[in-house]
Structure formats: C-alpha cells, structure tokens
C-alpha cells in the first residue's frame, strides 16, 4: 500500500526501516495519554485503585498514649532495683481494659493493670509487661526495672496529625486500606479506571467453547489481554473480534464511544490482510510504528478520533510482552500512578543468551534469589507463539542489542513481571 499525500502528512513516525528504541517509544506513549478525572468510591471498593489525592491525617494515630503490652502501667522510678529476690510492691489502684478510660491519677508506689491498646493513666511513664510481674491481693510484684517509655505507644507515634499518611498516586493495597480505615475514611478519592475497548482480529480465531473447524485456533489473546488490562486496573468496556476487513474494523472502533483507550491485537505487521496497520496509517495521527524490541517489533501507537490507540502483534507472546512494556505503563499513567514500572533487578544468567544486533530482546525467564544474588534461567524456546513459556516465566530477561552471545555467569537486568513461589 502506497502512502497518499494526506496519509504522509498524518504519518509522522519513523519509516518501517527505522524502528524506534523501546525507551523512546515509552516516552512518546506517556506524553500522549490523558490523565483521567477522580471519583469517590467506598473504602471496601478501593482495593487495587489509584489514590487521586494525598491523605493527610486528621488526628494523631494512635490518638492517645496506649499500652503496647498486657501488663501494668507504672512510674518507672518505682521499679528501679527490682529483682526476683527483691521485687517492688506496688499498690494496684484500677484495671484499664482497652476501650475504657483511666479514672485515677497514678501516685508514687501505685500501678494500674492495663490491657494492650488501653490508654495510659496520667502519672504513669512505662508499662511492666505481665511476664515481669505477679499479681497479689491489692498489689502487684514487679521483678524487673522498667525504663521510662517502655511499651508505651505515644500519641501520633504512627502518623501525626497533619502529616501525609499516603501520597497521591499510590496503589491502594491492603496496607493502604488499613491506614485509610484507621484514619476514619469510609470513602476514598481515586482515579477513574481507564475504559478500554479491546479488539482482536483474525479470521482464524474462534472463542473457547466453540468447535474448531480446520484451520481455526482459539482466541487466546482476547482473554490474556483482558486479564492484563484488569490487572492494571483498567475497565474493559467492550471485547470485540472482527474479521480482516477495514469496514468491520472501523465499526469495531466506533462501537465503544465511551472508551478512554482503543486497543487492537493482530493485523499490524506486513501481511496482505493486516488491515489494522493500513487503516490506522491512513486515518490516524501515528506517533510510532515499529519498535526495536523482540518480541513485539510491529507495535503501533497513534491517536485516533482523539483517543490513544495501540496496535500490537497477534502472536500471543508478542501481544503480552508489548502490553507489559508499553500499554500497562500507559494505563497506570492515565490513573496518575506514581510507580509506572515493575521492579528490575540485576540477575546472573544461567544459560547462554543469544543476542540480536537490531533489537533489545525480552526473554521469558524464571528469576529467583539464591546464594546471595538473583539468578535467571530461560524457561524454554523463545518463539513468539509459545504461550507455554509465559506460563512458566515470572520475569523478562532484558538483553541489549549485540552480536556476540552472552555466556552463563554474566549479569543482565530481569524485569520481574510477577511474584510467585520458588519452583
């Protein structure tokens, strides 16, 4: 297909012979996706969302000095010199369970029994834990000296009033959920989840549950990519499959007017029926086409009808890797997420690693920490249709362009795509 003058005006990406580096492609993506507005959700629905505003503590946490142990609130000076043979005898003046308030000011020679979390009585400056004491009728024996402040949690020890407890852009995990609850938030400001329209292409694809005819295969991409979108807190507003027809593809694009991001898998390479490539090159503002990475070389990013559009290869591994490297960070940026990238660690390779001069490689590997360092081994052949290797991998080994193979024992960066138990 030749480029018309109008098409050439809109197609501002490097030509097919000049794929751009991965880092440059990612920078272009992040500069061309919108930040989404905030919405309020209940705390019980906030897990996995992105906090859109910083949370400032409205009060001290804990709000009052309290006991870190079951034991006895004491004046530390009253316990000095205590031992098993010469315990200190302190008068027991009251019990203070958690959830109640002390009624008495602690005087010299006195103690109050306190439970974990109970407020500390005025006059006390330490807690003698129950293992160091022995209660008697109206008294308690203390067998060990207690330092000032021992086992007392001061007011504001965790978070002080007015302090930022959670930064905007944070992923709300179980720990953030607990902090929000502790600070009394029952509703939480979060970023809107990106609405994604997912389109798969290919006349050979049918959905699981249908009977395969000769020449057909099941549409794995629709499900693996949907899972990746949800894992990145995206909301799938449509999942469509269209044949290799420009008319059908245009209808699929128009089927989700409320989508924030358009996403197609397949038909972006150099084949005769690669309608996604031809349609987008002609109808959209193309930011790049082809990225110097393997797998995922023919990845395309454009703006179509005012919305970001990704076209990624149809081979299942290529589609998942392209999503991981370019689409996932875009979805997180749209939510205002502070951390856009997964952890990378230097890892000792246990195999001979092939290198390619024209592209950075992302090889499926198993990475684990042993003998004081991370180690990575390839999980099998690296063909872009071998979905089984994605099943066995927990990382992508990043191999820079080069001519010579990399021998075992060298270090490469491993992108940790997920945490799983050691095999």
Order of alpha helices (4+ residues) and beta strands (2+ residues): alpha-alpha-beta-beta-beta-beta-beta-beta-beta-beta-beta-beta-beta-alpha-beta-beta-beta-beta-alpha-beta-alpha-beta-alpha-beta-beta-beta-beta-alpha-alpha-beta-beta-beta-alpha-beta-beta
